[in-house]
Amino acid sequence: MARILAIDYGTKRTGIAVTDEYQMIASGLTTVATKELLPFLKDYISKEKVELFLVGEPKQMNNDVSESEASIQTFLNKLSKNIPDMPVKRVDERFTSKMAMQTMIDSGLSKGKRKNKALVDEISATIILQSYLYHQ
């Protein structure tokens, strides 16, 4: 089997999480500067078998798309041109940042470490991925 890679896209930073080869466990991988995201993904899939990209889909409470969806669509267009054979699925990412922050609190991380937005993004990507795995 191959891994599934989840992307919590942001205009400055993007959190990334992956499954193990058996698609049983979701783990945070890293956070990358968004301007480096496509080169990072190309490099990663050249080294690891990946069968699917999951990209968070930000929605508002009334199910309307979020303002950030426009920049995500731009990224998705670039992604399809640069890695055309990789399937992409979207996953509702409502509340993932809040859940990530709560996970950090529950884990006993200090206030200083909880201010690390890169860590929040990575945990958010992991939550997106875990949610997808749970509903499969």
C-alpha positions as a Markdown table, in Angstrom:
| # | Residue | x | y | z |
|---|---|---|---|---|
| 1 | Met | 0.0 | 0.0 | 0.0 |
| 2 | Ala | 0.9 | 3.6 | -0.2 |
| 3 | Arg | 0.6 | 6.6 | 2.1 |
| 4 | Ile | -2.1 | 9.2 | 2.2 |
| 5 | Leu | -0.8 | 12.8 | 2.6 |
| 6 | Ala | -3.0 | 15.5 | 4.2 |
| 7 | Ile | -2.5 | 19.2 | 3.6 |
| 8 | Asp | -3.7 | 22.0 | 5.8 |
| 9 | Tyr | -3.1 | 24.8 | 3.4 |
| 10 | Gly | -2.4 | 28.3 | 4.6 |
| 11 | Thr | -1.2 | 31.4 | 2.8 |
| 12 | Lys | 2.0 | 31.5 | 4.8 |
| 13 | Arg | 2.5 | 28.0 | 6.2 |
| 14 | Thr | 1.1 | 24.7 | 5.3 |
| 15 | Gly | 0.8 | 21.8 | 7.8 |
| 16 | Ile | 1.4 | 18.3 | 6.4 |
| 17 | Ala | 0.5 | 14.9 | 7.8 |
| 18 | Val | 0.9 | 11.4 | 6.4 |
| 19 | Thr | -0.3 | 7.9 | 7.1 |
| 20 | Asp | 1.9 | 4.8 | 7.6 |
| 21 | Glu | 2.1 | 2.5 | 4.6 |
| 22 | Tyr | -0.9 | 0.5 | 5.8 |
| 23 | Gln | -3.1 | 3.7 | 6.1 |
| 24 | Met | -3.8 | 2.9 | 9.8 |
| 25 | Ile | -2.1 | 5.7 | 11.6 |
| 26 | Ala | -2.0 | 9.5 | 10.9 |
| 27 | Ser | 1.1 | 11.3 | 12.0 |
| 28 | Gly | 2.2 | 14.9 | 11.7 |
| 29 | Leu | 5.0 | 15.2 | 9.2 |
| 30 | Thr | 6.0 | 18.9 | 9.1 |
| 31 | Thr | 5.0 | 22.4 | 8.4 |
| 32 | Val | 6.5 | 24.1 | 5.3 |
| 33 | Ala | 6.5 | 27.6 | 4.0 |
| 34 | Thr | 3.6 | 27.6 | 1.5 |
| 35 | Lys | 5.9 | 29.0 | -1.2 |
| 36 | Glu | 8.0 | 25.8 | -0.9 |
| 37 | Leu | 5.0 | 23.5 | -0.8 |
| 38 | Leu | 5.0 | 22.2 | -4.4 |
| 39 | Pro | 8.8 | 21.5 | -4.4 |
| 40 | Phe | 8.4 | 19.8 | -1.0 |
| 41 | Leu | 5.5 | 17.6 | -2.3 |
| 42 | Lys | 7.4 | 16.6 | -5.5 |
| 43 | Asp | 10.5 | 15.7 | -3.4 |
| 44 | Tyr | 8.4 | 13.7 | -0.9 |
| 45 | Ile | 6.5 | 11.6 | -3.5 |
| 46 | Ser | 9.8 | 10.9 | -5.2 |
| 47 | Lys | 11.0 | 9.2 | -2.0 |
| 48 | Glu | 7.7 | 7.7 | -0.6 |
| 49 | Lys | 4.8 | 6.0 | -2.2 |
| 50 | Val | 1.7 | 8.3 | -1.9 |
| 51 | Glu | -1.6 | 7.4 | -3.4 |
| 52 | Leu | -3.7 | 10.3 | -2.4 |
| 53 | Phe | -3.5 | 14.0 | -1.3 |
| 54 | Leu | -6.2 | 15.2 | 1.1 |
| 55 | Val | -6.6 | 19.0 | 1.1 |
| 56 | Gly | -8.6 | 20.7 | 3.8 |
| 57 | Glu | -11.7 | 22.4 | 2.8 |
| 58 | Pro | -12.5 | 25.4 | 5.0 |
| 59 | Lys | -16.2 | 26.0 | 5.4 |
| 60 | Gln | -18.2 | 28.4 | 7.5 |
| 61 | Met | -20.9 | 27.2 | 9.9 |
| 62 | Asn | -23.6 | 27.7 | 7.3 |
| 63 | Asn | -21.7 | 25.5 | 4.9 |
| 64 | Asp | -20.5 | 28.4 | 2.7 |
| 65 | Val | -16.9 | 28.3 | 1.6 |
| 66 | Ser | -14.4 | 30.3 | 3.5 |
| 67 | Glu | -12.5 | 33.3 | 2.2 |
| 68 | Ser | -9.4 | 31.2 | 2.0 |
| 69 | Glu | -10.9 | 28.9 | -0.5 |
| 70 | Ala | -9.8 | 31.1 | -3.4 |
| 71 | Ser | -6.1 | 30.7 | -2.5 |
| 72 | Ile | -6.7 | 27.0 | -2.1 |
| 73 | Gln | -8.2 | 26.7 | -5.5 |
| 74 | Thr | -5.2 | 28.5 | -7.0 |
| 75 | Phe | -2.9 | 26.0 | -5.2 |
| 76 | Leu | -5.1 | 23.0 | -6.4 |
| 77 | Asn | -4.7 | 24.3 | -10.0 |
| 78 | Lys | -0.9 | 24.4 | -9.7 |
| 79 | Leu | -0.9 | 21.0 | -8.0 |
| 80 | Ser | -2.8 | 19.4 | -10.8 |
| 81 | Lys | -0.4 | 20.8 | -13.3 |
| 82 | Asn | 2.7 | 19.9 | -11.4 |
| 83 | Ile | 1.6 | 16.4 | -10.1 |
| 84 | Pro | -1.1 | 15.5 | -12.6 |
| 85 | Asp | -1.4 | 11.8 | -11.7 |
| 86 | Met | -2.1 | 12.3 | -8.0 |
| 87 | Pro | -5.7 | 12.1 | -7.0 |
| 88 | Val | -6.9 | 14.8 | -4.6 |
| 89 | Lys | -9.8 | 14.7 | -2.2 |
| 90 | Arg | -11.2 | 17.5 | -0.1 |
| 91 | Val | -12.0 | 17.1 | 3.6 |
| 92 | Asp | -14.0 | 19.5 | 5.7 |
| 93 | Glu | -11.6 | 21.2 | 8.1 |
| 94 | Arg | -14.0 | 23.1 | 10.3 |
| 95 | Phe | -12.7 | 23.3 | 13.9 |
| 96 | Thr | -9.4 | 21.6 | 13.2 |
| 97 | Ser | -7.4 | 24.6 | 14.5 |
| 98 | Lys | -9.5 | 24.7 | 17.7 |
| 99 | Met | -9.1 | 20.9 | 18.1 |
| 100 | Ala | -5.3 | 21.2 | 17.5 |
| 101 | Met | -5.1 | 23.8 | 20.2 |
| 102 | Gln | -7.1 | 21.7 | 22.6 |
| 103 | Thr | -4.8 | 18.7 | 21.7 |
| 104 | Met | -1.8 | 20.8 | 22.7 |
| 105 | Ile | -3.4 | 21.9 | 25.9 |
| 106 | Asp | -4.4 | 18.3 | 26.7 |
| 107 | Ser | -0.9 | 17.1 | 26.0 |
| 108 | Gly | 0.5 | 19.5 | 28.6 |
| 109 | Leu | 2.4 | 21.8 | 26.2 |
| 110 | Ser | 3.4 | 25.1 | 27.8 |
| 111 | Lys | 1.8 | 28.3 | 26.7 |
| 112 | Gly | 5.0 | 29.2 | 24.8 |
| 113 | Lys | 4.9 | 26.0 | 22.8 |
| 114 | Arg | 1.2 | 26.4 | 22.1 |
| 115 | Lys | 2.0 | 29.8 | 20.4 |
| 116 | Asn | 3.9 | 27.8 | 17.7 |
| 117 | Lys | 1.6 | 28.3 | 14.8 |
| 118 | Ala | 3.6 | 25.8 | 12.7 |
| 119 | Leu | 2.8 | 23.1 | 15.2 |
| 120 | Val | -0.9 | 24.0 | 15.2 |
| 121 | Asp | -0.9 | 23.7 | 11.4 |
| 122 | Glu | 0.8 | 20.3 | 11.5 |
| 123 | Ile | -1.6 | 19.0 | 14.2 |
| 124 | Ser | -4.5 | 20.4 | 12.1 |
| 125 | Ala | -3.3 | 18.4 | 9.1 |
| 126 | Thr | -3.1 | 15.3 | 11.3 |
| 127 | Ile | -6.7 | 15.8 | 12.5 |
| 128 | Ile | -7.9 | 16.2 | 8.9 |
| 129 | Leu | -6.1 | 13.0 | 8.0 |
| 130 | Gln | -7.4 | 11.1 | 11.0 |
| 131 | Ser | -11.0 | 12.2 | 10.3 |
| 132 | Tyr | -10.7 | 10.9 | 6.8 |
| 133 | Leu | -9.3 | 7.6 | 8.0 |
| 134 | Tyr | -12.1 | 7.3 | 10.6 |
| 135 | His | -14.8 | 7.8 | 8.0 |
| 136 | Gln | -13.5 | 5.3 | 5.5 |
